[in-house]
Amino acid sequence: MYYKMEMSDKVRVPPHRMGEELSRVILDVLQEHLEGSIDKEIGIFIAVTRVITIGEGEIVPGDGAIYYDVDFEAVVLRLSLQEVIEGLVVETTSFGAFVSLGPIDAMLHVSQISDEYINYDEKNARLICQDSKRFIGVGEPVRVRVVTLSLNEREPRDSKIGLTMRQAGLGTARWLEEDMLKEKEKAKGGGERGSR
C-alpha cells in the first residue's frame, strides 16, 4: 500500500551548493539519496515531495559541508505478504510475467497464473492458458496477491517479490470483467447458457 509519510533526517548540503536556495538544495539531496531506495522498516521510497522544516545547520570539522536536521514528506510503497495490489505487465517470458508495481517489478511465475497449463507465445509475447485460451500480455493491468517478499536494502534491484493470480478476485482486468459478467448471468438464472 502507498503511504504519505512525514519523516526526519540529517541532510548534508555540499559546499558547492551553498549559494543556492536552501530548501531546493535539501529537496534535491533527499530525492537523490532516497528515491528508489528501500528501508525494510519504512518501505520503498517513491518520491520525496516537500521539505517541511529545516533546523539549524551544523559544521563538522574537516568537512566543508553543512548538516541540517530536516523534516520532510515522502511517498512510500510498503508491501506486506498476502496484500492484494494492482500492477502492469511489463514483460513476459517462458517462465512467467514481470509486473511493475510502480518503483519495483515483481515476478508472476507461470505456476501462479492459473490452474491450467500455460503456453508461451514468444512471437506475441503472451502467456496463454491452454483450455480457456485466456492470456496475459505486455501492457495489461493485473490484480495480484503478494506471496513472497524479500527486499534488499543494499541492492533494490535484487529484491524478490513473488505474486499469484490463482485465487478468486485476482487476474487481468479482462479476466475479472469476464468473471463478473458470468456471475451476473448465473444470478439471473442464465447458468451455463451465457458462458463462452
Rosetta constraint file for C-alpha pairs under 8 A:
AtomPair CA 1 CA 77 HARMONIC 5.64 0.50
AtomPair CA 1 CA 78 HARMONIC 5.44 0.50
AtomPair CA 1 CA 79 HARMONIC 6.02 0.50
AtomPair CA 1 CA 85 HARMONIC 7.58 0.50
AtomPair CA 2 CA 75 HARMONIC 6.84 0.50
AtomPair CA 2 CA 76 HARMONIC 5.64 0.50
AtomPair CA 2 CA 77 HARMONIC 4.49 0.50
AtomPair CA 2 CA 78 HARMONIC 6.29 0.50
AtomPair CA 3 CA 75 HARMONIC 5.57 0.50
AtomPair CA 3 CA 76 HARMONIC 5.32 0.50
AtomPair CA 3 CA 77 HARMONIC 6.36 0.50
AtomPair CA 3 CA 78 HARMONIC 7.40 0.50
AtomPair CA 4 CA 73 HARMONIC 6.97 0.50
AtomPair CA 4 CA 74 HARMONIC 5.73 0.50
AtomPair CA 4 CA 75 HARMONIC 4.49 0.50
AtomPair CA 4 CA 76 HARMONIC 6.53 0.50
AtomPair CA 5 CA 73 HARMONIC 5.59 0.50
AtomPair CA 5 CA 74 HARMONIC 5.37 0.50
AtomPair CA 5 CA 75 HARMONIC 6.22 0.50
AtomPair CA 5 CA 76 HARMONIC 7.43 0.50
AtomPair CA 6 CA 71 HARMONIC 6.91 0.50
AtomPair CA 6 CA 72 HARMONIC 5.63 0.50
AtomPair CA 6 CA 73 HARMONIC 4.48 0.50
AtomPair CA 6 CA 74 HARMONIC 6.47 0.50
AtomPair CA 7 CA 71 HARMONIC 5.58 0.50
AtomPair CA 7 CA 72 HARMONIC 5.45 0.50
AtomPair CA 7 CA 73 HARMONIC 6.25 0.50
AtomPair CA 7 CA 74 HARMONIC 7.55 0.50
AtomPair CA 8 CA 69 HARMONIC 7.12 0.50
AtomPair CA 8 CA 70 HARMONIC 5.51 0.50
AtomPair CA 8 CA 71 HARMONIC 4.34 0.50
AtomPair CA 8 CA 72 HARMONIC 6.25 0.50
AtomPair CA 9 CA 69 HARMONIC 5.88 0.50
AtomPair CA 9 CA 70 HARMONIC 5.46 0.50
AtomPair CA 9 CA 71 HARMONIC 6.65 0.50
AtomPair CA 10 CA 67 HARMONIC 6.31 0.50
AtomPair CA 10 CA 68 HARMONIC 5.44 0.50
AtomPair CA 10 CA 69 HARMONIC 4.50 0.50
AtomPair CA 10 CA 70 HARMONIC 6.01 0.50
AtomPair CA 11 CA 26 HARMONIC 6.83 0.50
AtomPair CA 11 CA 29 HARMONIC 7.40 0.50
AtomPair CA 11 CA 30 HARMONIC 7.34 0.50
AtomPair CA 11 CA 67 HARMONIC 5.44 0.50
AtomPair CA 11 CA 68 HARMONIC 5.23 0.50
AtomPair CA 11 CA 69 HARMONIC 6.43 0.50
AtomPair CA 11 CA 70 HARMONIC 6.77 0.50
AtomPair CA 12 CA 29 HARMONIC 7.76 0.50
AtomPair CA 12 CA 65 HARMONIC 6.32 0.50
AtomPair CA 12 CA 66 HARMONIC 5.85 0.50
AtomPair CA 12 CA 67 HARMONIC 4.53 0.50
AtomPair CA 12 CA 68 HARMONIC 6.61 0.50
AtomPair CA 13 CA 17 HARMONIC 6.83 0.50
AtomPair CA 13 CA 18 HARMONIC 7.25 0.50
AtomPair CA 13 CA 25 HARMONIC 7.12 0.50
AtomPair CA 13 CA 26 HARMONIC 6.79 0.50
AtomPair CA 13 CA 29 HARMONIC 7.48 0.50
AtomPair CA 13 CA 65 HARMONIC 5.52 0.50
AtomPair CA 13 CA 66 HARMONIC 5.36 0.50
AtomPair CA 13 CA 67 HARMONIC 6.20 0.50
AtomPair CA 13 CA 68 HARMONIC 7.69 0.50
AtomPair CA 14 CA 18 HARMONIC 6.99 0.50
AtomPair CA 14 CA 64 HARMONIC 7.12 0.50
AtomPair CA 14 CA 65 HARMONIC 4.63 0.50
AtomPair CA 14 CA 66 HARMONIC 6.88 0.50
AtomPair CA 15 CA 64 HARMONIC 5.63 0.50
AtomPair CA 15 CA 65 HARMONIC 4.98 0.50
AtomPair CA 15 CA 66 HARMONIC 7.53 0.50
AtomPair CA 17 CA 25 HARMONIC 7.02 0.50
AtomPair CA 18 CA 22 HARMONIC 7.65 0.50
AtomPair CA 20 CA 24 HARMONIC 7.66 0.50
AtomPair CA 20 CA 25 HARMONIC 6.80 0.50
AtomPair CA 21 CA 25 HARMONIC 6.34 0.50
AtomPair CA 22 CA 26 HARMONIC 6.13 0.50
AtomPair CA 23 CA 27 HARMONIC 6.11 0.50
AtomPair CA 23 CA 51 HARMONIC 6.61 0.50
AtomPair CA 23 CA 54 HARMONIC 7.71 0.50
AtomPair CA 24 CA 28 HARMONIC 6.15 0.50
AtomPair CA 25 CA 29 HARMONIC 6.18 0.50
AtomPair CA 26 CA 30 HARMONIC 6.11 0.50
AtomPair CA 26 CA 51 HARMONIC 7.53 0.50
AtomPair CA 27 CA 31 HARMONIC 6.05 0.50
AtomPair CA 27 CA 48 HARMONIC 7.31 0.50
AtomPair CA 27 CA 49 HARMONIC 7.96 0.50
AtomPair CA 27 CA 50 HARMONIC 6.62 0.50
AtomPair CA 27 CA 51 HARMONIC 6.22 0.50
AtomPair CA 28 CA 32 HARMONIC 6.05 0.50
AtomPair CA 29 CA 33 HARMONIC 6.16 0.50
AtomPair CA 30 CA 34 HARMONIC 5.75 0.50
AtomPair CA 30 CA 35 HARMONIC 7.75 0.50
AtomPair CA 30 CA 48 HARMONIC 6.76 0.50
AtomPair CA 31 CA 35 HARMONIC 5.31 0.50
AtomPair CA 31 CA 47 HARMONIC 6.76 0.50
AtomPair CA 31 CA 48 HARMONIC 5.52 0.50
AtomPair CA 33 CA 37 HARMONIC 7.62 0.50
AtomPair CA 34 CA 45 HARMONIC 6.18 0.50
AtomPair CA 34 CA 47 HARMONIC 7.82 0.50
AtomPair CA 34 CA 48 HARMONIC 7.50 0.50
AtomPair CA 35 CA 45 HARMONIC 5.01 0.50
AtomPair CA 35 CA 46 HARMONIC 5.47 0.50
AtomPair CA 35 CA 47 HARMONIC 5.40 0.50
AtomPair CA 35 CA 48 HARMONIC 6.81 0.50
AtomPair CA 36 CA 44 HARMONIC 6.52 0.50
AtomPair CA 36 CA 45 HARMONIC 5.39 0.50
AtomPair CA 36 CA 46 HARMONIC 5.99 0.50
AtomPair CA 36 CA 47 HARMONIC 7.93 0.50
AtomPair CA 36 CA 103 HARMONIC 6.52 0.50
AtomPair CA 36 CA 156 HARMONIC 7.60 0.50
AtomPair CA 37 CA 44 HARMONIC 5.92 0.50
AtomPair CA 37 CA 45 HARMONIC 5.64 0.50
AtomPair CA 37 CA 153 HARMONIC 6.94 0.50
AtomPair CA 37 CA 156 HARMONIC 6.37 0.50
AtomPair CA 38 CA 42 HARMONIC 7.74 0.50
AtomPair CA 38 CA 43 HARMONIC 5.72 0.50
AtomPair CA 38 CA 44 HARMONIC 4.47 0.50
AtomPair CA 38 CA 45 HARMONIC 6.28 0.50
AtomPair CA 38 CA 151 HARMONIC 7.40 0.50
AtomPair CA 38 CA 152 HARMONIC 7.13 0.50
AtomPair CA 38 CA 153 HARMONIC 4.91 0.50
AtomPair CA 38 CA 154 HARMONIC 7.86 0.50
AtomPair CA 38 CA 156 HARMONIC 6.30 0.50
AtomPair CA 39 CA 43 HARMONIC 5.16 0.50
AtomPair CA 39 CA 44 HARMONIC 6.40 0.50
AtomPair CA 39 CA 45 HARMONIC 7.97 0.50
AtomPair CA 39 CA 153 HARMONIC 5.85 0.50
AtomPair CA 40 CA 151 HARMONIC 6.97 0.50
AtomPair CA 40 CA 153 HARMONIC 6.93 0.50
AtomPair CA 42 CA 76 HARMONIC 7.44 0.50
AtomPair CA 42 CA 78 HARMONIC 6.86 0.50
AtomPair CA 43 CA 76 HARMONIC 5.90 0.50
AtomPair CA 43 CA 77 HARMONIC 5.53 0.50
AtomPair CA 43 CA 78 HARMONIC 4.46 0.50
AtomPair CA 43 CA 79 HARMONIC 7.19 0.50
AtomPair CA 44 CA 76 HARMONIC 5.31 0.50
AtomPair CA 44 CA 77 HARMONIC 5.02 0.50
AtomPair CA 44 CA 78 HARMONIC 6.33 0.50
AtomPair CA 44 CA 103 HARMONIC 7.51 0.50
AtomPair CA 45 CA 74 HARMONIC 7.25 0.50
AtomPair CA 45 CA 75 HARMONIC 6.32 0.50
AtomPair CA 45 CA 76 HARMONIC 4.50 0.50
AtomPair CA 45 CA 77 HARMONIC 6.54 0.50
AtomPair CA 46 CA 74 HARMONIC 7.46 0.50
AtomPair CA 46 CA 75 HARMONIC 5.47 0.50
AtomPair CA 46 CA 76 HARMONIC 5.18 0.50
AtomPair CA 46 CA 77 HARMONIC 6.77 0.50
AtomPair CA 46 CA 103 HARMONIC 6.33 0.50
AtomPair CA 47 CA 74 HARMONIC 5.58 0.50
AtomPair CA 47 CA 75 HARMONIC 5.27 0.50
AtomPair CA 47 CA 76 HARMONIC 7.11 0.50
AtomPair CA 48 CA 72 HARMONIC 7.44 0.50
AtomPair CA 48 CA 73 HARMONIC 6.01 0.50
AtomPair CA 48 CA 74 HARMONIC 4.16 0.50
AtomPair CA 48 CA 75 HARMONIC 6.40 0.50
AtomPair CA 49 CA 72 HARMONIC 7.71 0.50
AtomPair CA 49 CA 73 HARMONIC 5.66 0.50
AtomPair CA 49 CA 74 HARMONIC 5.40 0.50
AtomPair CA 49 CA 75 HARMONIC 7.26 0.50
AtomPair CA 50 CA 72 HARMONIC 5.78 0.50
AtomPair CA 50 CA 73 HARMONIC 5.38 0.50
AtomPair CA 50 CA 74 HARMONIC 7.31 0.50
AtomPair CA 51 CA 70 HARMONIC 7.27 0.50
AtomPair CA 51 CA 71 HARMONIC 6.28 0.50
AtomPair CA 51 CA 72 HARMONIC 4.32 0.50
AtomPair CA 51 CA 73 HARMONIC 6.40 0.50
AtomPair CA 52 CA 70 HARMONIC 7.47 0.50
AtomPair CA 52 CA 71 HARMONIC 5.32 0.50
AtomPair CA 52 CA 72 HARMONIC 4.95 0.50
AtomPair CA 52 CA 73 HARMONIC 6.97 0.50
AtomPair CA 53 CA 70 HARMONIC 5.73 0.50
AtomPair CA 53 CA 71 HARMONIC 5.14 0.50
AtomPair CA 53 CA 72 HARMONIC 7.00 0.50
AtomPair CA 54 CA 68 HARMONIC 6.54 0.50
AtomPair CA 54 CA 69 HARMONIC 6.07 0.50
AtomPair CA 54 CA 70 HARMONIC 4.68 0.50
AtomPair CA 54 CA 71 HARMONIC 6.63 0.50
AtomPair CA 55 CA 68 HARMONIC 5.79 0.50
AtomPair CA 55 CA 69 HARMONIC 4.98 0.50
AtomPair CA 55 CA 70 HARMONIC 6.06 0.50
AtomPair CA 56 CA 68 HARMONIC 6.08 0.50
AtomPair CA 56 CA 69 HARMONIC 6.96 0.50
AtomPair CA 57 CA 66 HARMONIC 5.81 0.50
AtomPair CA 57 CA 67 HARMONIC 5.35 0.50
AtomPair CA 57 CA 68 HARMONIC 4.62 0.50
AtomPair CA 57 CA 69 HARMONIC 7.34 0.50
AtomPair CA 58 CA 66 HARMONIC 5.52 0.50
AtomPair CA 58 CA 67 HARMONIC 5.04 0.50
AtomPair CA 58 CA 68 HARMONIC 6.42 0.50
AtomPair CA 59 CA 63 HARMONIC 7.46 0.50
AtomPair CA 59 CA 64 HARMONIC 7.51 0.50
AtomPair CA 59 CA 65 HARMONIC 6.71 0.50
AtomPair CA 59 CA 66 HARMONIC 5.04 0.50
AtomPair CA 59 CA 67 HARMONIC 6.44 0.50
AtomPair CA 60 CA 64 HARMONIC 7.57 0.50
AtomPair CA 60 CA 65 HARMONIC 7.48 0.50
AtomPair CA 60 CA 66 HARMONIC 7.28 0.50
AtomPair CA 60 CA 67 HARMONIC 7.86 0.50
AtomPair CA 79 CA 83 HARMONIC 6.99 0.50
AtomPair CA 79 CA 146 HARMONIC 7.90 0.50
AtomPair CA 80 CA 146 HARMONIC 7.09 0.50
AtomPair CA 80 CA 149 HARMONIC 7.44 0.50
AtomPair CA 81 CA 145 HARMONIC 7.95 0.50
AtomPair CA 81 CA 146 HARMONIC 5.33 0.50
AtomPair CA 81 CA 147 HARMONIC 5.65 0.50
AtomPair CA 81 CA 148 HARMONIC 6.53 0.50
AtomPair CA 81 CA 149 HARMONIC 6.66 0.50
AtomPair CA 82 CA 145 HARMONIC 5.61 0.50
AtomPair CA 82 CA 146 HARMONIC 5.04 0.50
AtomPair CA 82 CA 147 HARMONIC 5.72 0.50
AtomPair CA 83 CA 145 HARMONIC 5.49 0.50
AtomPair CA 83 CA 146 HARMONIC 5.48 0.50
AtomPair CA 84 CA 143 HARMONIC 6.89 0.50
AtomPair CA 84 CA 144 HARMONIC 5.58 0.50
AtomPair CA 84 CA 145 HARMONIC 4.32 0.50
AtomPair CA 84 CA 146 HARMONIC 6.52 0.50
AtomPair CA 85 CA 101 HARMONIC 7.89 0.50
AtomPair CA 85 CA 143 HARMONIC 5.80 0.50
AtomPair CA 85 CA 144 HARMONIC 5.57 0.50
AtomPair CA 85 CA 145 HARMONIC 6.21 0.50
AtomPair CA 85 CA 146 HARMONIC 7.58 0.50
AtomPair CA 86 CA 101 HARMONIC 7.03 0.50
AtomPair CA 86 CA 141 HARMONIC 7.02 0.50
AtomPair CA 86 CA 142 HARMONIC 5.61 0.50
AtomPair CA 86 CA 143 HARMONIC 4.42 0.50
AtomPair CA 86 CA 144 HARMONIC 6.17 0.50
AtomPair CA 87 CA 99 HARMONIC 5.86 0.50
AtomPair CA 87 CA 100 HARMONIC 5.41 0.50
AtomPair CA 87 CA 101 HARMONIC 4.84 0.50
AtomPair CA 87 CA 102 HARMONIC 7.37 0.50
AtomPair CA 87 CA 141 HARMONIC 5.72 0.50
AtomPair CA 87 CA 142 HARMONIC 5.48 0.50
AtomPair CA 87 CA 143 HARMONIC 6.59 0.50
AtomPair CA 87 CA 144 HARMONIC 7.71 0.50
AtomPair CA 88 CA 99 HARMONIC 5.29 0.50
AtomPair CA 88 CA 100 HARMONIC 5.19 0.50
AtomPair CA 88 CA 101 HARMONIC 6.95 0.50
AtomPair CA 88 CA 138 HARMONIC 7.85 0.50
AtomPair CA 88 CA 139 HARMONIC 5.99 0.50
AtomPair CA 88 CA 140 HARMONIC 5.61 0.50
AtomPair CA 88 CA 141 HARMONIC 4.45 0.50
AtomPair CA 88 CA 142 HARMONIC 6.01 0.50
AtomPair CA 89 CA 97 HARMONIC 6.58 0.50
AtomPair CA 89 CA 98 HARMONIC 5.84 0.50
AtomPair CA 89 CA 99 HARMONIC 4.37 0.50
AtomPair CA 89 CA 100 HARMONIC 6.23 0.50
AtomPair CA 89 CA 136 HARMONIC 7.98 0.50
AtomPair CA 89 CA 137 HARMONIC 6.84 0.50
AtomPair CA 89 CA 138 HARMONIC 5.03 0.50
AtomPair CA 89 CA 139 HARMONIC 5.23 0.50
AtomPair CA 89 CA 140 HARMONIC 5.38 0.50
AtomPair CA 89 CA 141 HARMONIC 6.39 0.50
AtomPair CA 89 CA 142 HARMONIC 7.17 0.50
AtomPair CA 90 CA 97 HARMONIC 7.57 0.50
AtomPair CA 90 CA 98 HARMONIC 5.77 0.50
AtomPair CA 90 CA 99 HARMONIC 5.70 0.50
AtomPair CA 90 CA 100 HARMONIC 6.24 0.50
AtomPair CA 90 CA 138 HARMONIC 5.21 0.50
AtomPair CA 90 CA 139 HARMONIC 5.99 0.50
AtomPair CA 91 CA 97 HARMONIC 5.68 0.50
AtomPair CA 91 CA 98 HARMONIC 5.16 0.50
AtomPair CA 91 CA 99 HARMONIC 7.29 0.50
AtomPair CA 91 CA 125 HARMONIC 7.75 0.50
AtomPair CA 91 CA 137 HARMONIC 7.80 0.50
AtomPair CA 91 CA 138 HARMONIC 5.57 0.50
AtomPair CA 92 CA 96 HARMONIC 5.93 0.50
AtomPair CA 92 CA 97 HARMONIC 4.29 0.50
AtomPair CA 92 CA 98 HARMONIC 6.29 0.50
AtomPair CA 92 CA 125 HARMONIC 5.84 0.50
AtomPair CA 92 CA 126 HARMONIC 6.38 0.50
AtomPair CA 92 CA 127 HARMONIC 7.10 0.50
AtomPair CA 92 CA 137 HARMONIC 6.86 0.50
AtomPair CA 92 CA 138 HARMONIC 6.61 0.50
AtomPair CA 93 CA 97 HARMONIC 6.07 0.50
AtomPair CA 93 CA 120 HARMONIC 7.18 0.50
AtomPair CA 93 CA 122 HARMONIC 7.59 0.50
AtomPair CA 93 CA 125 HARMONIC 7.36 0.50
AtomPair CA 93 CA 127 HARMONIC 7.93 0.50
AtomPair CA 94 CA 110 HARMONIC 7.94 0.50
AtomPair CA 94 CA 119 HARMONIC 7.78 0.50
AtomPair CA 94 CA 120 HARMONIC 5.35 0.50
AtomPair CA 94 CA 122 HARMONIC 7.77 0.50
AtomPair CA 94 CA 127 HARMONIC 7.71 0.50
AtomPair CA 95 CA 109 HARMONIC 5.98 0.50
AtomPair CA 95 CA 110 HARMONIC 5.59 0.50
AtomPair CA 96 CA 107 HARMONIC 7.06 0.50
AtomPair CA 96 CA 108 HARMONIC 5.52 0.50
AtomPair CA 96 CA 109 HARMONIC 4.26 0.50
AtomPair CA 96 CA 110 HARMONIC 4.54 0.50
AtomPair CA 96 CA 127 HARMONIC 7.52 0.50
AtomPair CA 97 CA 107 HARMONIC 6.06 0.50
AtomPair CA 97 CA 108 HARMONIC 5.09 0.50
AtomPair CA 97 CA 109 HARMONIC 6.45 0.50
AtomPair CA 97 CA 110 HARMONIC 7.50 0.50
AtomPair CA 98 CA 105 HARMONIC 6.20 0.50
AtomPair CA 98 CA 106 HARMONIC 5.63 0.50
AtomPair CA 98 CA 107 HARMONIC 4.85 0.50
AtomPair CA 98 CA 108 HARMONIC 6.10 0.50
AtomPair CA 99 CA 105 HARMONIC 5.35 0.50
AtomPair CA 99 CA 106 HARMONIC 5.16 0.50
AtomPair CA 99 CA 107 HARMONIC 6.26 0.50
AtomPair CA 99 CA 108 HARMONIC 6.98 0.50
AtomPair CA 100 CA 104 HARMONIC 5.96 0.50
AtomPair CA 100 CA 105 HARMONIC 4.30 0.50
AtomPair CA 100 CA 106 HARMONIC 6.36 0.50
AtomPair CA 101 CA 105 HARMONIC 5.74 0.50
AtomPair CA 101 CA 106 HARMONIC 7.02 0.50
AtomPair CA 104 CA 157 HARMONIC 7.65 0.50
AtomPair CA 105 CA 161 HARMONIC 7.66 0.50
AtomPair CA 106 CA 160 HARMONIC 6.77 0.50
AtomPair CA 106 CA 161 HARMONIC 4.81 0.50
AtomPair CA 106 CA 162 HARMONIC 5.96 0.50
AtomPair CA 106 CA 163 HARMONIC 6.87 0.50
AtomPair CA 107 CA 160 HARMONIC 7.65 0.50
AtomPair CA 107 CA 161 HARMONIC 6.11 0.50
AtomPair CA 107 CA 162 HARMONIC 5.04 0.50
AtomPair CA 107 CA 163 HARMONIC 5.97 0.50
AtomPair CA 108 CA 112 HARMONIC 6.35 0.50
AtomPair CA 108 CA 113 HARMONIC 6.96 0.50
AtomPair CA 108 CA 162 HARMONIC 6.14 0.50
AtomPair CA 108 CA 163 HARMONIC 4.91 0.50
AtomPair CA 108 CA 164 HARMONIC 6.12 0.50
AtomPair CA 108 CA 165 HARMONIC 7.97 0.50
AtomPair CA 109 CA 113 HARMONIC 6.81 0.50
AtomPair CA 109 CA 162 HARMONIC 7.62 0.50
AtomPair CA 109 CA 163 HARMONIC 7.38 0.50
AtomPair CA 109 CA 164 HARMONIC 7.64 0.50
AtomPair CA 110 CA 114 HARMONIC 7.59 0.50
AtomPair CA 110 CA 118 HARMONIC 6.56 0.50
AtomPair CA 111 CA 115 HARMONIC 7.61 0.50
AtomPair CA 112 CA 163 HARMONIC 7.15 0.50
AtomPair CA 112 CA 164 HARMONIC 4.72 0.50
AtomPair CA 112 CA 165 HARMONIC 5.88 0.50
AtomPair CA 112 CA 166 HARMONIC 5.73 0.50
AtomPair CA 113 CA 164 HARMONIC 6.27 0.50
AtomPair CA 113 CA 165 HARMONIC 5.07 0.50
AtomPair CA 113 CA 166 HARMONIC 5.68 0.50
AtomPair CA 113 CA 171 HARMONIC 7.81 0.50
AtomPair CA 114 CA 118 HARMONIC 7.72 0.50
AtomPair CA 114 CA 129 HARMONIC 7.31 0.50
AtomPair CA 114 CA 165 HARMONIC 6.81 0.50
AtomPair CA 114 CA 166 HARMONIC 5.26 0.50
AtomPair CA 115 CA 166 HARMONIC 6.97 0.50
AtomPair CA 116 CA 129 HARMONIC 5.85 0.50
AtomPair CA 116 CA 130 HARMONIC 6.33 0.50
AtomPair CA 116 CA 131 HARMONIC 6.73 0.50
AtomPair CA 117 CA 129 HARMONIC 5.97 0.50
AtomPair CA 117 CA 130 HARMONIC 5.53 0.50
AtomPair CA 117 CA 131 HARMONIC 7.75 0.50
AtomPair CA 118 CA 127 HARMONIC 6.27 0.50
AtomPair CA 118 CA 128 HARMONIC 5.44 0.50
AtomPair CA 118 CA 129 HARMONIC 4.68 0.50
AtomPair CA 118 CA 130 HARMONIC 5.80 0.50
AtomPair CA 119 CA 127 HARMONIC 5.71 0.50
AtomPair CA 119 CA 128 HARMONIC 5.13 0.50
AtomPair CA 119 CA 129 HARMONIC 6.43 0.50
AtomPair CA 119 CA 130 HARMONIC 6.50 0.50
AtomPair CA 120 CA 125 HARMONIC 7.42 0.50
AtomPair CA 120 CA 126 HARMONIC 5.97 0.50
AtomPair CA 120 CA 127 HARMONIC 4.67 0.50
AtomPair CA 120 CA 128 HARMONIC 6.28 0.50
AtomPair CA 121 CA 125 HARMONIC 5.66 0.50
AtomPair CA 121 CA 126 HARMONIC 5.09 0.50
AtomPair CA 121 CA 127 HARMONIC 6.14 0.50
AtomPair CA 121 CA 128 HARMONIC 7.17 0.50
AtomPair CA 122 CA 126 HARMONIC 6.62 0.50
AtomPair CA 124 CA 137 HARMONIC 7.88 0.50
AtomPair CA 125 CA 137 HARMONIC 6.11 0.50
AtomPair CA 125 CA 138 HARMONIC 6.89 0.50
AtomPair CA 126 CA 135 HARMONIC 6.32 0.50
AtomPair CA 126 CA 136 HARMONIC 5.47 0.50
AtomPair CA 126 CA 137 HARMONIC 4.54 0.50
AtomPair CA 126 CA 138 HARMONIC 7.27 0.50
AtomPair CA 127 CA 135 HARMONIC 5.37 0.50
AtomPair CA 127 CA 136 HARMONIC 5.22 0.50
AtomPair CA 127 CA 137 HARMONIC 6.66 0.50
AtomPair CA 128 CA 133 HARMONIC 5.83 0.50
AtomPair CA 128 CA 134 HARMONIC 5.78 0.50
AtomPair CA 128 CA 135 HARMONIC 4.21 0.50
AtomPair CA 128 CA 136 HARMONIC 6.61 0.50
AtomPair CA 129 CA 133 HARMONIC 4.96 0.50
AtomPair CA 129 CA 134 HARMONIC 5.30 0.50
AtomPair CA 129 CA 135 HARMONIC 6.03 0.50
AtomPair CA 130 CA 134 HARMONIC 7.97 0.50
AtomPair CA 134 CA 175 HARMONIC 7.55 0.50
AtomPair CA 136 CA 140 HARMONIC 6.91 0.50
AtomPair CA 136 CA 172 HARMONIC 7.16 0.50
AtomPair CA 140 CA 172 HARMONIC 6.74 0.50
AtomPair CA 140 CA 173 HARMONIC 7.54 0.50
AtomPair CA 141 CA 172 HARMONIC 5.84 0.50
AtomPair CA 141 CA 173 HARMONIC 5.91 0.50
AtomPair CA 142 CA 170 HARMONIC 7.54 0.50
AtomPair CA 142 CA 171 HARMONIC 5.48 0.50
AtomPair CA 142 CA 172 HARMONIC 4.16 0.50
AtomPair CA 142 CA 173 HARMONIC 5.83 0.50
AtomPair CA 143 CA 165 HARMONIC 7.28 0.50
AtomPair CA 143 CA 169 HARMONIC 7.85 0.50
AtomPair CA 143 CA 170 HARMONIC 5.11 0.50
AtomPair CA 143 CA 171 HARMONIC 5.29 0.50
AtomPair CA 143 CA 172 HARMONIC 6.23 0.50
AtomPair CA 143 CA 173 HARMONIC 7.30 0.50
AtomPair CA 144 CA 163 HARMONIC 6.10 0.50
AtomPair CA 144 CA 164 HARMONIC 5.62 0.50
AtomPair CA 144 CA 165 HARMONIC 5.23 0.50
AtomPair CA 144 CA 170 HARMONIC 5.53 0.50
AtomPair CA 144 CA 171 HARMONIC 6.48 0.50
AtomPair CA 145 CA 163 HARMONIC 5.47 0.50
AtomPair CA 145 CA 164 HARMONIC 5.35 0.50
AtomPair CA 145 CA 165 HARMONIC 6.67 0.50
AtomPair CA 145 CA 170 HARMONIC 7.56 0.50
AtomPair CA 146 CA 161 HARMONIC 7.03 0.50
AtomPair CA 146 CA 162 HARMONIC 5.96 0.50
AtomPair CA 146 CA 163 HARMONIC 4.69 0.50
AtomPair CA 146 CA 164 HARMONIC 6.69 0.50
AtomPair CA 147 CA 161 HARMONIC 7.62 0.50
AtomPair CA 147 CA 162 HARMONIC 5.47 0.50
AtomPair CA 147 CA 163 HARMONIC 5.38 0.50
AtomPair CA 147 CA 164 HARMONIC 6.62 0.50
AtomPair CA 148 CA 160 HARMONIC 7.51 0.50
AtomPair CA 148 CA 161 HARMONIC 5.47 0.50
AtomPair CA 148 CA 162 HARMONIC 4.62 0.50
AtomPair CA 148 CA 163 HARMONIC 6.95 0.50
AtomPair CA 149 CA 159 HARMONIC 7.97 0.50
AtomPair CA 149 CA 160 HARMONIC 6.04 0.50
AtomPair CA 149 CA 161 HARMONIC 4.68 0.50
AtomPair CA 149 CA 162 HARMONIC 6.48 0.50
AtomPair CA 150 CA 159 HARMONIC 5.68 0.50
AtomPair CA 150 CA 160 HARMONIC 5.03 0.50
AtomPair CA 150 CA 161 HARMONIC 6.22 0.50
AtomPair CA 151 CA 156 HARMONIC 6.94 0.50
AtomPair CA 151 CA 158 HARMONIC 7.72 0.50
AtomPair CA 151 CA 159 HARMONIC 4.48 0.50
AtomPair CA 151 CA 160 HARMONIC 6.28 0.50
AtomPair CA 151 CA 161 HARMONIC 7.68 0.50
AtomPair CA 152 CA 156 HARMONIC 5.20 0.50
AtomPair CA 152 CA 157 HARMONIC 7.70 0.50
AtomPair CA 152 CA 158 HARMONIC 6.14 0.50
AtomPair CA 152 CA 159 HARMONIC 4.86 0.50
AtomPair CA 155 CA 159 HARMONIC 7.22 0.50
AtomPair CA 165 CA 170 HARMONIC 5.02 0.50
AtomPair CA 165 CA 171 HARMONIC 5.23 0.50
AtomPair CA 166 CA 170 HARMONIC 6.92 0.50
AtomPair CA 166 CA 171 HARMONIC 7.77 0.50
AtomPair CA 169 CA 176 HARMONIC 6.74 0.50
AtomPair CA 170 CA 176 HARMONIC 7.00 0.50
AtomPair CA 171 CA 175 HARMONIC 5.91 0.50
AtomPair CA 171 CA 176 HARMONIC 6.14 0.50
AtomPair CA 172 CA 176 HARMONIC 6.25 0.50
AtomPair CA 173 CA 177 HARMONIC 6.22 0.50
AtomPair CA 174 CA 178 HARMONIC 6.23 0.50
AtomPair CA 175 CA 179 HARMONIC 6.14 0.50
AtomPair CA 176 CA 180 HARMONIC 6.13 0.50
AtomPair CA 177 CA 181 HARMONIC 6.29 0.50
AtomPair CA 178 CA 182 HARMONIC 6.29 0.50
AtomPair CA 179 CA 183 HARMONIC 6.22 0.50
AtomPair CA 180 CA 184 HARMONIC 6.25 0.50
AtomPair CA 181 CA 185 HARMONIC 6.23 0.50
AtomPair CA 182 CA 186 HARMONIC 6.19 0.50
AtomPair CA 182 CA 194 HARMONIC 6.88 0.50
AtomPair CA 182 CA 195 HARMONIC 6.50 0.50
AtomPair CA 183 CA 187 HARMONIC 6.14 0.50
AtomPair CA 184 CA 188 HARMONIC 6.29 0.50
AtomPair CA 185 CA 189 HARMONIC 6.36 0.50
AtomPair CA 185 CA 190 HARMONIC 4.97 0.50
AtomPair CA 185 CA 191 HARMONIC 6.48 0.50
AtomPair CA 185 CA 194 HARMONIC 6.50 0.50
AtomPair CA 186 CA 190 HARMONIC 5.05 0.50
AtomPair CA 186 CA 191 HARMONIC 4.52 0.50
AtomPair CA 186 CA 192 HARMONIC 7.58 0.50
AtomPair CA 187 CA 191 HARMONIC 7.84 0.50
AtomPair CA 190 CA 194 HARMONIC 6.09 0.50
AtomPair CA 191 CA 195 HARMONIC 7.84 0.50
